[in-house]
Structure formats: structure tokens, C-alpha cells
Amino acid sequence: MDSKTFKIKVIPMSGKLLRFAVRFLRDEEQARDVVQEVFMKLWSRRIELAEVDNIEAYAMRMTRNLCIDEIQRHRTIPLEEMNARNEWISNMKQADELTEQKDAVRLAQEIIDTLPEQQRAVIHLRDLEHYELNEIARVLDMQNSAVRANLSRARKKVRDEMIKRMNHGNPKNRNIAGKVL
């Protein structure tokens, strides 16, 4: 693969790879570093890429693996960083004057962030990146049935938690939770 083909086939994936890495790492700077490393590895393997059926799935899997490596390297969060993050979240909540729909989307995102790693990855790839189930299975090295089961469990957990948090006797809120999912 020459540089022109690389620019056409690989570079346009940067947004998806970055969003996927941010979902795993929850830190945009670390995610950018991971994506940069993915591109460097892809470039160094550019001759082998001609034999790869789905370069995007290959790159997503590489991103996933590097994110897992990064998470394992940084298992603990410094206390001052956690305090700053909590303060930032507090300020955002106080300043939040978004519409009900935006609140519901934010709530769904928060709930998704609490899901187990596989469920979080599956729901992200399916509902945010619009991957097909078989592509998700390849990226995450899972069986199609496991992808479907994890997606179903993740959606149910998100839906149930949203209804629980939003349902203060207001049936309108149930409709919002359903629209987000």
C-alpha cells in the first residue's frame, strides 16, 4: 500500500478510532496517543494490509487492544485528577440548562459508561458507530451470539436505569428514555 492509498483508506478512520478510544480510556489525550500509535503500526504494516479483508475492523481491533494495554498500565487515578474531574462534573451539572432530550442523551451516556467493558464496547460500536453485528464480532473477537447477548443486556440495563432515574411519576420521561435508546 502506497502513501496515497493509505491516506484514502486509513486516515479517514481517524474520527471513529478516536471516538472508540475515548470510550475506552475516557481521556481524549490518551486516546489521541493510542490512535497515533495505531496509525504508526498500520503504516509499518502497510504491505500486509493488502491481505486484510476489512482494514477498518483490523484498525478498530488494534485500537481496542492498545486501549486495554493503556488501561492496564494506568490502573489508578491520582487523587488530584479525580477531584478535578469531580469538580468539573459538578460545575457542568450546575451550568446545565439543556433541553430534556439532551439531558436524556447525557444520562444515557453516563449509564453506558458504567457498563462492563464488553457491553460498553458493543453498544458503542452498534449504536454510535453503526457497525453491523458481524463486524463487531470481528473487532472484539467474539461470537455473533455473544455480541447479540451483550448488546441486549447493555440496552436493557441502560433503558431500565434511565426509567428508574427519570421516572418521578412523569410518563413523559418514559417516552424520552425510549427515544434515546
KAZI-V393092 format. One record per backbone hydrogen bond with DSSP energy under -1.0 kcal/mol. CO is the residue of the C=O (numbers start at 1). NH is the residue of the N-H. If there is no record, write none. Layout:
CO;NH + CO;NH
This chain:
2;6 + 3;7 + 4;8 + 5;9 + 6;10 + 6;11 + 10;13 + 11;14 + 13;17 + 14;18 + 15;19 + 16;20 + 17;21 + 18;22 + 19;23 + 20;24 + 21;25 + 22;26 + 27;31 + 28;32 + 29;33 + 30;34 + 31;35 + 32;36 + 33;37 + 34;38 + 35;39 + 36;40 + 37;41 + 38;42 + 39;43 + 40;44 + 41;45 + 43;46 + 45;49 + 48;51 + 49;52 + 54;58 + 55;59 + 56;60 + 57;61 + 58;62 + 59;63 + 60;64 + 61;65 + 62;66 + 63;67 + 64;68 + 65;69 + 66;70 + 67;71 + 68;72 + 69;73 + 70;74 + 78;82 + 79;83 + 80;84 + 81;85 + 82;86 + 83;87 + 84;88 + 85;89 + 86;90 + 87;91 + 88;92 + 89;93 + 90;94 + 91;95 + 99;103 + 100;104 + 101;105 + 102;106 + 103;107 + 104;108 + 105;109 + 106;110 + 107;111 + 108;112 + 109;113 + 111;114 + 112;115 + 116;120 + 117;121 + 118;122 + 119;123 + 120;124 + 121;125 + 122;126 + 123;127 + 124;128 + 124;129 + 125;131 + 132;136 + 133;137 + 134;138 + 135;139 + 136;140 + 137;142 + 143;147 + 144;148 + 145;149 + 146;150 + 147;151 + 148;152 + 149;153 + 150;154 + 151;155 + 152;156 + 153;157 + 154;158 + 155;159 + 156;160 + 157;161 + 158;162 + 159;163 + 160;164 + 161;165 + 162;166 + 163;167 + 166;168 + 170;173 + 171;175 + 172;176 + 173;177 + 174;178 + 175;179 + 176;180 + 177;181
